[in-house]
Every structure is written in C-alpha cells, then in structure tokens.
Amino acid sequence: MVREEWRGLPVVVAAAMPVVGMRLGATYLRFLVKRKRGVRAFRRELLAADVPRERVAELAQAYHEAGSIRNIAAFATRSRTSARD
C-alpha cells in the first residue's frame, strides 16, 4: 500500500511543473542572450586584431556553434559513454 504521506505527492509535483517550465525557459533565454553577446564580442575582437573578414566569419560561426545546447549535450553524452568503455 501507499503510505499516507505520499498520496498527495503527484498533486504537488503536477502543481510545480508550470513553475519549473517557466524557470527553465527563462534560464534558456538568458543563456541565448549571453551567447549572442559573447559571439558579438568575439567577432569585434577578431576584427580589431585585423583578422581577415572571411576568417572572422568562420571563427565566429564556430564559436556560436560551440555554445549550442545541442552540441554541449552531445559532447557530454559522448564523453560519458566513452568513459564507460
């Protein structure tokens, strides 16, 4: 049988989900803004260092992609699975 204290747990978890979702969404949006500002600053510094514009575009794109949540998650997953082998 389910203990009496645990009966209300699904309701508590369900009630917390919208808050968790909103916090996660806000955190993700803040991350995107910081990433965009970081890419801009990186591009500015490369241009100030007289790096050719074609190379600046390539490097800035690589810098942008390195901060992608998808790439970070893929790298973390790949690292964990390779560490187990």
C-alpha positions in Angstrom: 0.0 0.0 0.0 1.0 3.6 -0.5 1.9 5.4 2.6 -0.5 8.2 3.6 2.2 10.9 3.3 2.9 10.0 -0.3 -0.7 10.2 -1.5 -0.6 14.0 -2.3 2.8 13.8 -4.0 1.5 13.6 -7.6 -0.6 16.7 -7.0 2.4 18.6 -5.6 4.6 17.6 -8.5 2.0 18.5 -11.0 1.4 21.9 -9.4 5.2 22.6 -9.6 5.6 21.8 -13.3 4.5 25.1 -14.7 6.9 27.0 -12.4 9.8 24.6 -13.3 8.9 25.1 -17.0 8.9 28.9 -16.8 12.2 29.0 -14.9 13.8 26.6 -17.4 12.5 28.8 -20.3 13.8 32.0 -18.7 17.2 30.4 -18.0 17.4 29.2 -21.6 16.5 32.7 -22.9 19.2 34.3 -20.7 21.7 31.8 -22.0 20.8 32.6 -25.6 21.2 36.4 -24.9 24.6 35.9 -23.3 25.7 33.6 -26.1 24.8 36.1 -28.7 26.6 38.9 -26.8 29.7 36.7 -26.5 29.7 35.9 -30.2 29.5 39.6 -31.0 32.3 40.5 -28.6 34.4 37.7 -30.1 33.8 39.0 -33.6 34.6 42.5 -32.6 37.9 41.5 -31.0 38.9 39.5 -34.1 38.1 42.4 -36.4 40.1 44.7 -34.0 43.0 42.3 -34.4 42.9 42.7 -38.2 41.9 39.2 -38.9 40.5 38.8 -42.4 36.7 39.1 -42.6 36.3 35.7 -44.2 38.2 34.1 -41.3 36.3 36.1 -38.8 33.0 34.8 -40.2 34.3 31.2 -39.9 35.6 31.6 -36.4 32.5 33.4 -35.2 30.3 30.7 -36.6 32.4 28.0 -34.9 32.3 29.9 -31.6 28.5 30.3 -32.0 28.0 26.6 -32.7 30.3 25.6 -29.8 27.8 27.2 -27.4 24.8 25.3 -28.8 22.9 23.4 -26.2 22.6 20.5 -28.6 26.3 20.4 -29.2 27.1 20.7 -25.5 24.6 17.9 -24.7 26.0 15.7 -27.5 29.6 16.2 -26.2 28.6 15.4 -22.6 26.8 12.3 -23.7 29.6 11.2 -25.9 32.1 11.8 -23.1 30.2 9.8 -20.6 29.7 6.9 -22.9 33.3 6.8 -24.0 34.4 7.0 -20.3 32.5 3.8 -19.6 34.1 1.8 -22.3 
